């Protein structure tokens, strides 16, 4: 891709290669620039912030903010996956 994050290029290219519209993509990001990139591309964004970053910074760009991947519940997104139910 030509431009790096926070430009949307990487997510637009990923959606193109998958053959789907960006709005059908769910982005997981731990960095604010990455979350901004996904949102700018038109994707849905789940922020999993680095513990050193204030979670509130993601509130304007993330559709959901979780503390770690074990908190992810796919039911909100129509995905049959509940991370909390998996064996660690």
Phi and psi restraints in degrees (range 20) as a CNS / XPLOR table:
assign (resid 1 and name C) (resid 2 and name N)
       (resid 2 and name CA) (resid 2 and name C) 1.0 -76.1 20.0 2
assign (resid 2 and name N) (resid 2 and name CA)
       (resid 2 and name C) (resid 3 and name N) 1.0 -45.4 20.0 2
assign (resid 2 and name C) (resid 3 and name N)
       (resid 3 and name CA) (resid 3 and name C) 1.0 -114.5 20.0 2
assign (resid 3 and name N) (resid 3 and name CA)
       (resid 3 and name C) (resid 4 and name N) 1.0 137.6 20.0 2
assign (resid 3 and name C) (resid 4 and name N)
       (resid 4 and name CA) (resid 4 and name C) 1.0 -83.8 20.0 2
assign (resid 4 and name N) (resid 4 and name CA)
       (resid 4 and name C) (resid 5 and name N) 1.0 177.0 20.0 2
assign (resid 4 and name C) (resid 5 and name N)
       (resid 5 and name CA) (resid 5 and name C) 1.0 -61.5 20.0 2
assign (resid 5 and name N) (resid 5 and name CA)
       (resid 5 and name C) (resid 6 and name N) 1.0 140.8 20.0 2
assign (resid 5 and name C) (resid 6 and name N)
       (resid 6 and name CA) (resid 6 and name C) 1.0 -90.3 20.0 2
assign (resid 6 and name N) (resid 6 and name CA)
       (resid 6 and name C) (resid 7 and name N) 1.0 9.6 20.0 2
assign (resid 6 and name C) (resid 7 and name N)
       (resid 7 and name CA) (resid 7 and name C) 1.0 -63.4 20.0 2
assign (resid 7 and name N) (resid 7 and name CA)
       (resid 7 and name C) (resid 8 and name N) 1.0 150.3 20.0 2
assign (resid 7 and name C) (resid 8 and name N)
       (resid 8 and name CA) (resid 8 and name C) 1.0 -80.0 20.0 2
assign (resid 8 and name N) (resid 8 and name CA)
       (resid 8 and name C) (resid 9 and name N) 1.0 -1.0 20.0 2
assign (resid 8 and name C) (resid 9 and name N)
       (resid 9 and name CA) (resid 9 and name C) 1.0 -50.3 20.0 2
assign (resid 9 and name N) (resid 9 and name CA)
       (resid 9 and name C) (resid 10 and name N) 1.0 -45.1 20.0 2
assign (resid 9 and name C) (resid 10 and name N)
       (resid 10 and name CA) (resid 10 and name C) 1.0 -63.9 20.0 2
assign (resid 10 and name N) (resid 10 and name CA)
       (resid 10 and name C) (resid 11 and name N) 1.0 -39.7 20.0 2
assign (resid 10 and name C) (resid 11 and name N)
       (resid 11 and name CA) (resid 11 and name C) 1.0 -77.4 20.0 2
assign (resid 11 and name N) (resid 11 and name CA)
       (resid 11 and name C) (resid 12 and name N) 1.0 -32.9 20.0 2
assign (resid 11 and name C) (resid 12 and name N)
       (resid 12 and name CA) (resid 12 and name C) 1.0 -64.7 20.0 2
assign (resid 12 and name N) (resid 12 and name CA)
       (resid 12 and name C) (resid 13 and name N) 1.0 -41.4 20.0 2
assign (resid 12 and name C) (resid 13 and name N)
       (resid 13 and name CA) (resid 13 and name C) 1.0 -66.8 20.0 2
assign (resid 13 and name N) (resid 13 and name CA)
       (resid 13 and name C) (resid 14 and name N) 1.0 -40.4 20.0 2
assign (resid 13 and name C) (resid 14 and name N)
       (resid 14 and name CA) (resid 14 and name C) 1.0 -62.1 20.0 2
assign (resid 14 and name N) (resid 14 and name CA)
       (resid 14 and name C) (resid 15 and name N) 1.0 -45.1 20.0 2
assign (resid 14 and name C) (resid 15 and name N)
       (resid 15 and name CA) (resid 15 and name C) 1.0 -62.7 20.0 2
assign (resid 15 and name N) (resid 15 and name CA)
       (resid 15 and name C) (resid 16 and name N) 1.0 -41.6 20.0 2
assign (resid 15 and name C) (resid 16 and name N)
       (resid 16 and name CA) (resid 16 and name C) 1.0 -60.2 20.0 2
assign (resid 16 and name N) (resid 16 and name CA)
       (resid 16 and name C) (resid 17 and name N) 1.0 -46.0 20.0 2
assign (resid 16 and name C) (resid 17 and name N)
       (resid 17 and name CA) (resid 17 and name C) 1.0 -67.3 20.0 2
assign (resid 17 and name N) (resid 17 and name CA)
       (resid 17 and name C) (resid 18 and name N) 1.0 -30.5 20.0 2
assign (resid 17 and name C) (resid 18 and name N)
       (resid 18 and name CA) (resid 18 and name C) 1.0 -80.4 20.0 2
assign (resid 18 and name N) (resid 18 and name CA)
       (resid 18 and name C) (resid 19 and name N) 1.0 -13.7 20.0 2
assign (resid 18 and name C) (resid 19 and name N)
       (resid 19 and name CA) (resid 19 and name C) 1.0 74.7 20.0 2
assign (resid 19 and name N) (resid 19 and name CA)
       (resid 19 and name C) (resid 20 and name N) 1.0 32.0 20.0 2
assign (resid 19 and name C) (resid 20 and name N)
       (resid 20 and name CA) (resid 20 and name C) 1.0 -130.4 20.0 2
assign (resid 20 and name N) (resid 20 and name CA)
       (resid 20 and name C) (resid 21 and name N) 1.0 161.9 20.0 2
assign (resid 20 and name C) (resid 21 and name N)
       (resid 21 and name CA) (resid 21 and name C) 1.0 -75.8 20.0 2
assign (resid 21 and name N) (resid 21 and name CA)
       (resid 21 and name C) (resid 22 and name N) 1.0 144.4 20.0 2
assign (resid 21 and name C) (resid 22 and name N)
       (resid 22 and name CA) (resid 22 and name C) 1.0 -53.7 20.0 2
assign (resid 22 and name N) (resid 22 and name CA)
       (resid 22 and name C) (resid 23 and name N) 1.0 -30.6 20.0 2
assign (resid 22 and name C) (resid 23 and name N)
       (resid 23 and name CA) (resid 23 and name C) 1.0 -66.2 20.0 2
assign (resid 23 and name N) (resid 23 and name CA)
       (resid 23 and name C) (resid 24 and name N) 1.0 -13.4 20.0 2
assign (resid 23 and name C) (resid 24 and name N)
       (resid 24 and name CA) (resid 24 and name C) 1.0 -92.7 20.0 2
assign (resid 24 and name N) (resid 24 and name CA)
       (resid 24 and name C) (resid 25 and name N) 1.0 1.6 20.0 2
assign (resid 24 and name C) (resid 25 and name N)
       (resid 25 and name CA) (resid 25 and name C) 1.0 -101.4 20.0 2
assign (resid 25 and name N) (resid 25 and name CA)
       (resid 25 and name C) (resid 26 and name N) 1.0 141.9 20.0 2
assign (resid 25 and name C) (resid 26 and name N)
       (resid 26 and name CA) (resid 26 and name C) 1.0 -114.2 20.0 2
assign (resid 26 and name N) (resid 26 and name CA)
       (resid 26 and name C) (resid 27 and name N) 1.0 118.5 20.0 2
assign (resid 26 and name C) (resid 27 and name N)
       (resid 27 and name CA) (resid 27 and name C) 1.0 -99.9 20.0 2
assign (resid 27 and name N) (resid 27 and name CA)
       (resid 27 and name C) (resid 28 and name N) 1.0 133.6 20.0 2
assign (resid 27 and name C) (resid 28 and name N)
       (resid 28 and name CA) (resid 28 and name C) 1.0 -109.4 20.0 2
assign (resid 28 and name N) (resid 28 and name CA)
       (resid 28 and name C) (resid 29 and name N) 1.0 124.4 20.0 2
assign (resid 28 and name C) (resid 29 and name N)
       (resid 29 and name CA) (resid 29 and name C) 1.0 -137.7 20.0 2
assign (resid 29 and name N) (resid 29 and name CA)
       (resid 29 and name C) (resid 30 and name N) 1.0 143.0 20.0 2
assign (resid 29 and name C) (resid 30 and name N)
       (resid 30 and name CA) (resid 30 and name C) 1.0 -106.0 20.0 2
assign (resid 30 and name N) (resid 30 and name CA)
       (resid 30 and name C) (resid 31 and name N) 1.0 -7.0 20.0 2
assign (resid 30 and name C) (resid 31 and name N)
       (resid 31 and name CA) (resid 31 and name C) 1.0 -118.3 20.0 2
assign (resid 31 and name N) (resid 31 and name CA)
       (resid 31 and name C) (resid 32 and name N) 1.0 144.4 20.0 2
assign (resid 31 and name C) (resid 32 and name N)
       (resid 32 and name CA) (resid 32 and name C) 1.0 -60.8 20.0 2
assign (resid 32 and name N) (resid 32 and name CA)
       (resid 32 and name C) (resid 33 and name N) 1.0 -43.2 20.0 2
assign (resid 32 and name C) (resid 33 and name N)
       (resid 33 and name CA) (resid 33 and name C) 1.0 -61.1 20.0 2
assign (resid 33 and name N) (resid 33 and name CA)
       (resid 33 and name C) (resid 34 and name N) 1.0 -37.4 20.0 2
assign (resid 33 and name C) (resid 34 and name N)
       (resid 34 and name CA) (resid 34 and name C) 1.0 -67.6 20.0 2
assign (resid 34 and name N) (resid 34 and name CA)
       (resid 34 and name C) (resid 35 and name N) 1.0 -41.4 20.0 2
assign (resid 34 and name C) (resid 35 and name N)
       (resid 35 and name CA) (resid 35 and name C) 1.0 -64.0 20.0 2
assign (resid 35 and name N) (resid 35 and name CA)
       (resid 35 and name C) (resid 36 and name N) 1.0 -41.3 20.0 2
assign (resid 35 and name C) (resid 36 and name N)
       (resid 36 and name CA) (resid 36 and name C) 1.0 -62.2 20.0 2
assign (resid 36 and name N) (resid 36 and name CA)
       (resid 36 and name C) (resid 37 and name N) 1.0 -40.0 20.0 2
assign (resid 36 and name C) (resid 37 and name N)
       (resid 37 and name CA) (resid 37 and name C) 1.0 -61.3 20.0 2
assign (resid 37 and name N) (resid 37 and name CA)
       (resid 37 and name C) (resid 38 and name N) 1.0 -48.8 20.0 2
assign (resid 37 and name C) (resid 38 and name N)
       (resid 38 and name CA) (resid 38 and name C) 1.0 -61.6 20.0 2
assign (resid 38 and name N) (resid 38 and name CA)
       (resid 38 and name C) (resid 39 and name N) 1.0 -44.6 20.0 2
assign (resid 38 and name C) (resid 39 and name N)
       (resid 39 and name CA) (resid 39 and name C) 1.0 -64.8 20.0 2
assign (resid 39 and name N) (resid 39 and name CA)
       (resid 39 and name C) (resid 40 and name N) 1.0 -40.7 20.0 2
assign (resid 39 and name C) (resid 40 and name N)
       (resid 40 and name CA) (resid 40 and name C) 1.0 -63.8 20.0 2
assign (resid 40 and name N) (resid 40 and name CA)
       (resid 40 and name C) (resid 41 and name N) 1.0 -28.9 20.0 2
assign (resid 40 and name C) (resid 41 and name N)
       (resid 41 and name CA) (resid 41 and name C) 1.0 -77.1 20.0 2
assign (resid 41 and name N) (resid 41 and name CA)
       (resid 41 and name C) (resid 42 and name N) 1.0 -15.1 20.0 2
assign (resid 41 and name C) (resid 42 and name N)
       (resid 42 and name CA) (resid 42 and name C) 1.0 97.8 20.0 2
assign (resid 42 and name N) (resid 42 and name CA)
       (resid 42 and name C) (resid 43 and name N) 1.0 10.7 20.0 2
assign (resid 42 and name C) (resid 43 and name N)
       (resid 43 and name CA) (resid 43 and name C) 1.0 -83.4 20.0 2
assign (resid 43 and name N) (resid 43 and name CA)
       (resid 43 and name C) (resid 44 and name N) 1.0 163.7 20.0 2
assign (resid 43 and name C) (resid 44 and name N)
       (resid 44 and name CA) (resid 44 and name C) 1.0 -86.0 20.0 2
assign (resid 44 and name N) (resid 44 and name CA)
       (resid 44 and name C) (resid 45 and name N) 1.0 143.4 20.0 2
assign (resid 44 and name C) (resid 45 and name N)
       (resid 45 and name CA) (resid 45 and name C) 1.0 -126.0 20.0 2
assign (resid 45 and name N) (resid 45 and name CA)
       (resid 45 and name C) (resid 46 and name N) 1.0 127.5 20.0 2
assign (resid 45 and name C) (resid 46 and name N)
       (resid 46 and name CA) (resid 46 and name C) 1.0 -109.8 20.0 2
assign (resid 46 and name N) (resid 46 and name CA)
       (resid 46 and name C) (resid 47 and name N) 1.0 117.1 20.0 2
assign (resid 46 and name C) (resid 47 and name N)
       (resid 47 and name CA) (resid 47 and name C) 1.0 -90.8 20.0 2
assign (resid 47 and name N) (resid 47 and name CA)
       (resid 47 and name C) (resid 48 and name N) 1.0 133.4 20.0 2
assign (resid 47 and name C) (resid 48 and name N)
       (resid 48 and name CA) (resid 48 and name C) 1.0 -124.5 20.0 2
assign (resid 48 and name N) (resid 48 and name CA)
       (resid 48 and name C) (resid 49 and name N) 1.0 74.7 20.0 2
assign (resid 48 and name C) (resid 49 and name N)
       (resid 49 and name CA) (resid 49 and name C) 1.0 -59.7 20.0 2
assign (resid 49 and name N) (resid 49 and name CA)
       (resid 49 and name C) (resid 50 and name N) 1.0 142.6 20.0 2
assign (resid 49 and name C) (resid 50 and name N)
       (resid 50 and name CA) (resid 50 and name C) 1.0 -55.9 20.0 2
assign (resid 50 and name N) (resid 50 and name CA)
       (resid 50 and name C) (resid 51 and name N) 1.0 136.5 20.0 2
assign (resid 50 and name C) (resid 51 and name N)
       (resid 51 and name CA) (resid 51 and name C) 1.0 -56.9 20.0 2
assign (resid 51 and name N) (resid 51 and name CA)
       (resid 51 and name C) (resid 52 and name N) 1.0 -19.9 20.0 2
assign (resid 51 and name C) (resid 52 and name N)
       (resid 52 and name CA) (resid 52 and name C) 1.0 -82.2 20.0 2
assign (resid 52 and name N) (resid 52 and name CA)
       (resid 52 and name C) (resid 53 and name N) 1.0 -4.8 20.0 2
assign (resid 52 and name C) (resid 53 and name N)
       (resid 53 and name CA) (resid 53 and name C) 1.0 -109.2 20.0 2
assign (resid 53 and name N) (resid 53 and name CA)
       (resid 53 and name C) (resid 54 and name N) 1.0 137.2 20.0 2
assign (resid 53 and name C) (resid 54 and name N)
       (resid 54 and name CA) (resid 54 and name C) 1.0 -65.2 20.0 2
assign (resid 54 and name N) (resid 54 and name CA)
       (resid 54 and name C) (resid 55 and name N) 1.0 126.9 20.0 2
assign (resid 54 and name C) (resid 55 and name N)
       (resid 55 and name CA) (resid 55 and name C) 1.0 -60.9 20.0 2
assign (resid 55 and name N) (resid 55 and name CA)
       (resid 55 and name C) (resid 56 and name N) 1.0 -33.1 20.0 2
assign (resid 55 and name C) (resid 56 and name N)
       (resid 56 and name CA) (resid 56 and name C) 1.0 -60.6 20.0 2
assign (resid 56 and name N) (resid 56 and name CA)
       (resid 56 and name C) (resid 57 and name N) 1.0 -25.2 20.0 2
assign (resid 56 and name C) (resid 57 and name N)
       (resid 57 and name CA) (resid 57 and name C) 1.0 -61.8 20.0 2
assign (resid 57 and name N) (resid 57 and name CA)
       (resid 57 and name C) (resid 58 and name N) 1.0 -24.1 20.0 2
assign (resid 57 and name C) (resid 58 and name N)
       (resid 58 and name CA) (resid 58 and name C) 1.0 -89.2 20.0 2
assign (resid 58 and name N) (resid 58 and name CA)
       (resid 58 and name C) (resid 59 and name N) 1.0 -9.7 20.0 2
assign (resid 58 and name C) (resid 59 and name N)
       (resid 59 and name CA) (resid 59 and name C) 1.0 -60.5 20.0 2
assign (resid 59 and name N) (resid 59 and name CA)
       (resid 59 and name C) (resid 60 and name N) 1.0 -28.2 20.0 2
assign (resid 59 and name C) (resid 60 and name N)
       (resid 60 and name CA) (resid 60 and name C) 1.0 -85.0 20.0 2
assign (resid 60 and name N) (resid 60 and name CA)
       (resid 60 and name C) (resid 61 and name N) 1.0 -13.1 20.0 2
assign (resid 60 and name C) (resid 61 and name N)
       (resid 61 and name CA) (resid 61 and name C) 1.0 -120.5 20.0 2
assign (resid 61 and name N) (resid 61 and name CA)
       (resid 61 and name C) (resid 62 and name N) 1.0 -20.4 20.0 2
assign (resid 61 and name C) (resid 62 and name N)
       (resid 62 and name CA) (resid 62 and name C) 1.0 -96.0 20.0 2
assign (resid 62 and name N) (resid 62 and name CA)
       (resid 62 and name C) (resid 63 and name N) 1.0 142.2 20.0 2
assign (resid 62 and name C) (resid 63 and name N)
       (resid 63 and name CA) (resid 63 and name C) 1.0 -81.0 20.0 2
assign (resid 63 and name N) (resid 63 and name CA)
       (resid 63 and name C) (resid 64 and name N) 1.0 -23.5 20.0 2
assign (resid 63 and name C) (resid 64 and name N)
       (resid 64 and name CA) (resid 64 and name C) 1.0 -152.9 20.0 2
assign (resid 64 and name N) (resid 64 and name CA)
       (resid 64 and name C) (resid 65 and name N) 1.0 144.8 20.0 2
assign (resid 64 and name C) (resid 65 and name N)
       (resid 65 and name CA) (resid 65 and name C) 1.0 -123.6 20.0 2
assign (resid 65 and name N) (resid 65 and name CA)
       (resid 65 and name C) (resid 66 and name N) 1.0 125.0 20.0 2
assign (resid 65 and name C) (resid 66 and name N)
       (resid 66 and name CA) (resid 66 and name C) 1.0 -125.6 20.0 2
assign (resid 66 and name N) (resid 66 and name CA)
       (resid 66 and name C) (resid 67 and name N) 1.0 156.2 20.0 2
assign (resid 66 and name C) (resid 67 and name N)
       (resid 67 and name CA) (resid 67 and name C) 1.0 -76.8 20.0 2
assign (resid 67 and name N) (resid 67 and name CA)
       (resid 67 and name C) (resid 68 and name N) 1.0 -32.9 20.0 2
assign (resid 67 and name C) (resid 68 and name N)
       (resid 68 and name CA) (resid 68 and name C) 1.0 -159.9 20.0 2
assign (resid 68 and name N) (resid 68 and name CA)
       (resid 68 and name C) (resid 69 and name N) 1.0 170.2 20.0 2
assign (resid 68 and name C) (resid 69 and name N)
       (resid 69 and name CA) (resid 69 and name C) 1.0 -65.1 20.0 2
assign (resid 69 and name N) (resid 69 and name CA)
       (resid 69 and name C) (resid 70 and name N) 1.0 -24.0 20.0 2
assign (resid 69 and name C) (resid 70 and name N)
       (resid 70 and name CA) (resid 70 and name C) 1.0 -67.5 20.0 2
assign (resid 70 and name N) (resid 70 and name CA)
       (resid 70 and name C) (resid 71 and name N) 1.0 -15.4 20.0 2
assign (resid 70 and name C) (resid 71 and name N)
       (resid 71 and name CA) (resid 71 and name C) 1.0 -88.8 20.0 2
assign (resid 71 and name N) (resid 71 and name CA)
       (resid 71 and name C) (resid 72 and name N) 1.0 -5.0 20.0 2
assign (resid 71 and name C) (resid 72 and name N)
       (resid 72 and name CA) (resid 72 and name C) 1.0 -69.3 20.0 2
assign (resid 72 and name N) (resid 72 and name CA)
       (resid 72 and name C) (resid 73 and name N) 1.0 130.4 20.0 2
assign (resid 72 and name C) (resid 73 and name N)
       (resid 73 and name CA) (resid 73 and name C) 1.0 -119.9 20.0 2
assign (resid 73 and name N) (resid 73 and name CA)
       (resid 73 and name C) (resid 74 and name N) 1.0 113.9 20.0 2
assign (resid 73 and name C) (resid 74 and name N)
       (resid 74 and name CA) (resid 74 and name C) 1.0 -71.2 20.0 2
assign (resid 74 and name N) (resid 74 and name CA)
       (resid 74 and name C) (resid 75 and name N) 1.0 -17.8 20.0 2
assign (resid 74 and name C) (resid 75 and name N)
       (resid 75 and name CA) (resid 75 and name C) 1.0 -57.7 20.0 2
assign (resid 75 and name N) (resid 75 and name CA)
       (resid 75 and name C) (resid 76 and name N) 1.0 -34.6 20.0 2
assign (resid 75 and name C) (resid 76 and name N)
       (resid 76 and name CA) (resid 76 and name C) 1.0 -63.0 20.0 2
assign (resid 76 and name N) (resid 76 and name CA)
       (resid 76 and name C) (resid 77 and name N) 1.0 -26.1 20.0 2
assign (resid 76 and name C) (resid 77 and name N)
       (resid 77 and name CA) (resid 77 and name C) 1.0 -108.8 20.0 2
assign (resid 77 and name N) (resid 77 and name CA)
       (resid 77 and name C) (resid 78 and name N) 1.0 5.1 20.0 2
assign (resid 77 and name C) (resid 78 and name N)
       (resid 78 and name CA) (resid 78 and name C) 1.0 76.1 20.0 2
assign (resid 78 and name N) (resid 78 and name CA)
       (resid 78 and name C) (resid 79 and name N) 1.0 24.9 20.0 2
assign (resid 78 and name C) (resid 79 and name N)
       (resid 79 and name CA) (resid 79 and name C) 1.0 -111.8 20.0 2
assign (resid 79 and name N) (resid 79 and name CA)
       (resid 79 and name C) (resid 80 and name N) 1.0 126.3 20.0 2
assign (resid 79 and name C) (resid 80 and name N)
       (resid 80 and name CA) (resid 80 and name C) 1.0 -78.9 20.0 2
assign (resid 80 and name N) (resid 80 and name CA)
       (resid 80 and name C) (resid 81 and name N) 1.0 68.5 20.0 2
assign (resid 80 and name C) (resid 81 and name N)
       (resid 81 and name CA) (resid 81 and name C) 1.0 -147.6 20.0 2
assign (resid 81 and name N) (resid 81 and name CA)
       (resid 81 and name C) (resid 82 and name N) 1.0 123.9 20.0 2
assign (resid 81 and name C) (resid 82 and name N)
       (resid 82 and name CA) (resid 82 and name C) 1.0 -122.2 20.0 2
assign (resid 82 and name N) (resid 82 and name CA)
       (resid 82 and name C) (resid 83 and name N) 1.0 102.8 20.0 2
assign (resid 82 and name C) (resid 83 and name N)
       (resid 83 and name CA) (resid 83 and name C) 1.0 -58.4 20.0 2
assign (resid 83 and name N) (resid 83 and name CA)
       (resid 83 and name C) (resid 84 and name N) 1.0 -35.8 20.0 2
assign (resid 83 and name C) (resid 84 and name N)
       (resid 84 and name CA) (resid 84 and name C) 1.0 -63.6 20.0 2
assign (resid 84 and name N) (resid 84 and name CA)
       (resid 84 and name C) (resid 85 and name N) 1.0 -21.3 20.0 2
assign (resid 84 and name C) (resid 85 and name N)
       (resid 85 and name CA) (resid 85 and name C) 1.0 -87.2 20.0 2
assign (resid 85 and name N) (resid 85 and name CA)
       (resid 85 and name C) (resid 86 and name N) 1.0 -9.2 20.0 2
assign (resid 85 and name C) (resid 86 and name N)
       (resid 86 and name CA) (resid 86 and name C) 1.0 -81.2 20.0 2
assign (resid 86 and name N) (resid 86 and name CA)
       (resid 86 and name C) (resid 87 and name N) 1.0 149.3 20.0 2
assign (resid 86 and name C) (resid 87 and name N)
       (resid 87 and name CA) (resid 87 and name C) 1.0 -71.1 20.0 2
assign (resid 87 and name N) (resid 87 and name CA)
       (resid 87 and name C) (resid 88 and name N) 1.0 137.4 20.0 2
